[in-house]
Amino acid sequence: MSPLNRVIHGQTRFMNVTSTFNSTAILAYNNTTEAKAGSIARDSEQAAGKSKNDDSLSLSKTAADYSGSIAGNAPFFPVRPGMNADALVLGVTQPGAVSSSTGKTFDEVAIDARKRMDQKYAQMKTGDMPYTGSAEDRNALMGDLDRRSLNAVARNQGGQFSKDEQDAAKALMQQQARLASGYFSGPDDQKKYWKDPFANDPVGRAKAALNFLDKMSPEEKNTPQWLSQHLTLANALNQYANGSKDSTDTGKQTGHFHNLAEILAGVDTDPGASKNPQYEQINNAGNAMMDRIKALMPATQ
């Protein structure tokens, strides 16, 4: 079976994979993708520089987009009364948006995250009750951490975060990826309101997953996991596009193109496994999954 067919028809269960790619490969690949992004950005800047009115409209549109993202996804990140999770919510559509981590080194990001979380612990303790570990409290605890700050907690940058805090940050990052890829992740009472934007568009789902990868924080992009996932997803989409040009098999366009998008989104396709992926461990490495990832890649890689 070809790599493309395995992508469309195979089934896989997510694990955060390891890779044998070295830092040189990561740097080279990032340079290529960033060069493309830079070219697009320069073109955008030239177009946006036509007038101050254009700039104002652009800023207004950005603010409106951010506001819409927060309003649309807020129900999936419930918090204690009087607290918010705006940064977490924004991370669904804008994983690269910076707020808490602005202008900081990664070590400084971790220190800032520790300070913010300690303040939230204190706020809860002086309020109704101390931190309980519930989904609402977890969302409130990390509610003003952008994705880069979450990543610092998840990676235990500086060795200043507990195992529970690391797991909570990982789960929130996973929730953002799931929602961005069109998979429900949130309180059970909100599931009935969820509408999968890619229900009949599996290729669109895969593209959304790739777009989410492209917008991740710099430290996330500088990992073997990111490189493996990005290469695999981009290659599969390219193969699909090239293969569909001469294909009359319209079934492929609505087939189950889930493998790679679900690898990113943490979707469990094993019917006998846990049905609560929001709280599953998501950072377990495994050679078996790496073998599956490599099997999906072209033989020349």
N, C-alpha and C positions, 0 to 999 in steps of 0.2 A: 504494500500500500504506500502511495506517495506521501511525502510530508504534508501536502495540502489536504489530502483525504483524511490523514490522521488528525489534522487540525479541525476539520469539519465534523468528522464522525466519532472521533475518539472521546473517551471520558477520562477525566483526571480529577484528583483531589488536591486542593491547594496545600502547599507547604512553602515556607520562605526558603528558597533554594540557595545553595552555595555554588560557587563556580571556580573553575581553574583559571579564568581570565586574570591576568595580572594587571597591576596599576597602569602599566604602559598602554595596554589595550584599552583600558577604561578612559585614559586621558585622550588617546587618539580618537576614539569613538565620540567622546564628548566634544572634542574640538570640531569634529565634522558636523555634529548636530547643532552645536552652538554657532558655527559659521553660517549655517543655513538660517538659523533663527536671527542672527545678527543682520543678515542681508534683508530679511523681511522687516526687521525692526527699523533699519535705516530707511527703507522705502516708506514705511509708515510714518516715520518722523518727518521726512520731506513732505509727504502729503499733508501731514497735520500742521505743518508750519506755514500754511498759506495765510492765515490770519489769526488774530487773537480770538475772534468769534469762534473759529473752528476749534481752538484749544479749549475754550470754555464749554463748547458743546461736547467735546470729547471727555472732559472731566465730569461733566454732568451725566453723560452716558455711563461712565465707569461707576459713578456713585449709585446710579439707578440700578445697574447690573448687580452690584454688591448688595444693595438693599433688597432687590428681588430674590437673590440667592438666599439671603438670611431669612426672609419671610417665608419662602417656599419650603425650606428644609428645617426650620426651627422646631416643628412638632416632633422631629425624629431625635432631637437632643433635649429632652425635658430637664428642667433644673428646679432647685428649691425656689420657693417664692422670693422675689427680690433679687435674684441672681440671674446671670445670663450666660449663654454659651456662643456668643456671636462669632468669635474667632473659629471655633470648631465648625460651626455651620458654614461659614464662608469657605472653609477648606474643602468642602465638597466640590464646588465649582471652580475655586481659585486656590489650589494647593500651594501655589507659589506666592500668594499674597503675604506680605510681611506686616506685622504690627508689633508684637512683643519682641521680635528678634531684630527689629530695624537697627542697622548700624553697629551690630555687635559681632564679635568673633564667636565661634561655636562654644568656646569655654564660657564666654560672657553670657551667651544665650542660656546655658545651663544654670549659671548662678542666678540669673534673672528669673528663670522658671522656678527655681527652688524658693526664691523670695516670694514670688506671686502665690505659689501653692501654700506656703506657710501662712501668708496673710489670709487666704481662703479658709484654711483650717481654723485659724483664730476667729474669723468672722462666724463660722458655723458654730463654734464652741460657745460664743457669747450670744448666739441666737437661740433657735428652738432646741437644738441638740447638737452634740459633736458629730463629726463626719461618720457616716454609717457604712460607706462602701456601696451604697445603692447606685443604680444607674444615674438617678437625678443628682446625687452628691458627687459622683465621679465627673459628670458633665459640668457641674458648677465649679468643682475644684480646678479643672483644667480649661474652663470656658473661655479664658482670654489668652490662651496659648495658640499662636499660629502653628502651622504644620512643622516649621523648622524647630520651634520650641518643643513641640511634642516629640519630635525625633530625638532631641537632646535628652529628654526624659526616658524615652524608650531604649536608648542606647546607654543609659546610665553615664552620661558624660560627666566626668569629674568624680564619679563614684559617690554621688550624694542623693541617690534616689532608691527607695525600697523596691523589693521585688513586686509588690502589689502596685506601686506607682508605675513601674516600668510596664507591667502587664496592662494596666489601664490605658496608658498612652498608646501602646501597640493596638489595643482593641479599638480605640478611637480613630487611629490612622486607618485601620482596616475598615471601619464603618464608613469613613469618608470615601475610600476607594470603592466600596460596594455600591453606595448610593450613586457615585459618579458613573458607574458602569451599568446602572439601571436595575440593580438588585436591592430589594427592600432590606433595610437594616434599621431597627428601632423598636420602640415599644409595641407590644402585640396589639394594643388598642388602636394603633395608627395604621396597621397593615391594610385595613379595608379602604383607606383613603389613598393608598399607594397606586400609582399608575406607571408601569414599566414603559419608559419612552422608547425602548428598543425591543418590544415584544415581538414584532414582526420584522425586525431589522438586525439580524445577527452581525452583519458586517459593520453596521453603524455602532453596535455595541463594542466591537473590537477596536474601532477607530476611537471611540470615546475612552477606552482603556489606554490606548497609546497616547492620546492627548493628555490624559491625567499624568502619565509617566513623564511626558515632556515638561509639565508644569511643576514637577516636584521640586523640593528644596535642593540646594547645591550639594549638601552632604549626602542626601539620598542618592543623587545621581552619581556620586563618586563611590559606588559600591559594586561588587560583582553581581549582586542580585539585580540591581537596576539594569546593568549592561545585558545580562542574560535575558531578562524579560523584554527589554526594549528591542534587542536584536531579533529575538524569536518572534515577537508580535509584528514588527515591521516587515520581516522577511515573509511571514505567513500572509500578511495583507498584500504584499507585492506579488506573491505567487498567485493568490486568489485573483487579483486584478488582471494579471497576465493570462491566467487560465480562463477567465470568464469572457475575454474578448472574443474568442472564437467558439465559445461554448453555447449550445442551445439548451442546456440543462437548466431550466429556470428554477428547478428545485433547490439547486445549490444556493440561490439567492435568499431562500428562506430556510435553509438548513440550519442545523445546530452548530454554529461557529463559536462554540463556547469555550474551548480549551484554554486559550491564552487569556481571554478576557476574565475568565473565572480564576485563573492562576493569580491574576492581579487582585481580583475582587474578593478572593477567599471563599468562593462558593463551593459548598460540599456537594458533590454529585453522587456520593455513596449513600443510598437510601437507608442503610443500617447505621449510619453515623449520627452524631448529635445534631439536633435541629436548632441549636442556638449558637450559630457561628460568631455572634457578636462577642461572646465571652470565652471563645475557644482560645487555646494557645496558638499563636500564629507565627512563632519565630523558630519552629523546629526545623532544622536542616536535615536533608536526607539524600543519600546517593541515588536512591530509586527515582526520586522526582527529578534529580539532575539528569539522569539517563533519559527520562521522558522528554525533558526540555530539549536535550541535544538531539533526540530522535526526530523532533519536529523541525529542526533546522536543516538547511541544505547540506548535502554531503561535503561540499567544498569548504564549509566553515571549519 
